[in-house]
Amino acid sequence: MNNKAAPKPGSTKADSVNAKGSKAVSDKTDRAAAAASERRGAGFSQKVGDIAARKLQAQHNVTKNVWSGLGMMGLIGWSVVVPTLLGAALGMWLDKRYPSAQSWTLMLLVAGLCLGCFNAWRWVEKEDHDIHQHGGNDDVD
């Protein structure tokens, strides 16, 4: 059996060469179109990535103003006050339920104060680390 395709009746050798040549041109055109499509896709992906990076950078570089500073002081204050008051309340309850020579109120008040100060210090250290890690200088003038 002959694997070569028989020429069409009425066609010449030049016709078969043109058919092969046009097929090669067609393949090259298809490959070029596919490459261009990939470049467009890569360009689109790059644009989306750039936009996402800008949004994340904007979230990290939030401008600090007077109100945010006051709010931060309020958070630090509450992180100290709440454990102190809870310790005092628990101490007063224990003094009423189980009276003793030592004052539960005073001991738990001091313990709550120490716990609150440690909590505030840890929170401020975390914020300071985050600010310096991102390389930003977010000090308010």
C-alpha positions in Angstrom: 0.0 0.0 0.0 1.1 3.4 -0.8 0.8 5.9 2.1 1.1 8.9 -0.1 -2.1 10.7 -0.9 -3.1 10.5 -4.5 -3.4 13.8 -6.2 -6.9 15.0 -7.1 -7.9 14.5 -10.6 -7.1 17.6 -12.7 -4.6 18.9 -10.2 -1.0 19.6 -11.0 2.2 19.2 -9.0 2.2 22.9 -8.4 -1.2 22.7 -6.8 0.0 20.1 -4.3 3.1 22.3 -3.4 0.8 25.3 -2.9 -1.4 23.2 -0.7 1.5 22.2 1.5 2.9 25.7 1.6 -0.4 27.2 2.6 -0.8 24.6 5.3 2.7 25.6 6.7 1.7 29.3 6.6 -1.5 28.4 8.3 0.3 26.5 11.0 2.7 29.5 11.5 -0.2 31.9 11.7 -2.0 29.7 14.3 1.2 29.5 16.4 1.7 33.3 16.2 -1.9 33.9 17.2 -1.6 31.5 20.1 1.6 33.2 21.3 -0.1 36.7 21.0 -3.0 35.4 23.0 -0.7 34.1 25.7 1.1 37.5 25.8 -2.2 39.3 26.1 -3.2 36.9 28.9 0.1 37.4 30.7 -0.3 41.2 30.3 -3.8 41.0 31.8 -2.6 38.9 34.7 0.3 41.3 35.3 -2.2 44.2 35.4 -4.4 42.4 37.9 -1.4 41.6 40.0 -0.2 45.2 40.0 -3.7 46.5 41.0 -3.8 44.0 43.9 -0.3 45.0 45.1 -1.3 48.7 45.0 -4.4 48.0 47.1 -2.4 46.0 49.7 0.2 48.7 49.9 -2.6 51.3 50.4 -4.0 49.3 53.2 -0.6 49.2 55.0 0.1 52.9 54.4 -3.1 54.3 56.1 -2.5 57.9 57.1 -2.7 58.3 60.9 -4.5 61.3 62.2 -5.4 62.7 65.6 -8.5 60.6 65.9 -6.7 57.4 65.3 -4.1 58.3 67.9 -6.8 59.0 70.4 -8.5 55.8 69.6 -5.2 53.9 70.1 -4.8 55.5 73.5 -8.3 54.5 74.3 -7.6 50.9 73.4 -4.5 50.8 75.5 -6.4 52.4 78.4 -9.2 49.9 78.2 -6.8 47.0 78.0 -5.4 48.1 81.4 -8.7 49.2 83.0 -10.8 46.1 82.3 -8.5 43.5 83.9 -7.9 45.8 86.9 -11.7 46.3 87.5 -12.4 42.6 87.0 -9.7 41.7 89.5 -11.1 44.2 92.0 -14.7 42.9 91.5 -13.5 39.3 91.9 -11.5 40.3 95.0 -14.6 42.0 96.6 -16.7 38.9 95.9 -14.1 36.7 97.5 -13.8 39.0 100.5 -17.5 38.7 101.1 -17.7 34.9 100.6 -14.4 33.9 102.3 -13.2 36.6 104.8 -9.6 36.3 105.7 -6.7 38.4 107.1 -5.5 39.2 103.6 -7.5 41.4 101.3 -8.5 39.5 98.2 -9.6 42.8 96.7 -6.1 44.4 97.0 -4.3 41.3 95.8 -6.5 40.8 92.7 -6.6 44.5 91.9 -2.8 44.5 91.7 -2.8 41.2 89.7 -5.3 42.7 87.3 -3.3 45.9 86.9 -0.1 43.9 86.2 -2.0 41.7 83.7 -3.5 44.7 82.0 -0.1 46.5 81.7 1.5 43.4 80.3 -1.3 43.1 77.8 -1.0 46.7 76.7 2.8 46.5 76.5 2.6 43.4 74.3 0.0 45.1 72.0 2.2 48.2 71.6 5.3 46.1 70.8 3.3 44.2 68.1 2.2 47.4 66.5 5.7 48.8 66.6 7.1 45.7 65.1 4.4 45.8 62.3 5.3 49.4 61.5 9.0 48.8 61.3 8.6 45.6 59.4 6.8 47.3 56.5 9.4 50.0 56.5 6.9 52.8 56.9 7.3 55.8 59.1 3.7 56.3 60.4 4.6 58.9 63.1 2.1 61.7 63.3 3.6 65.2 63.1 
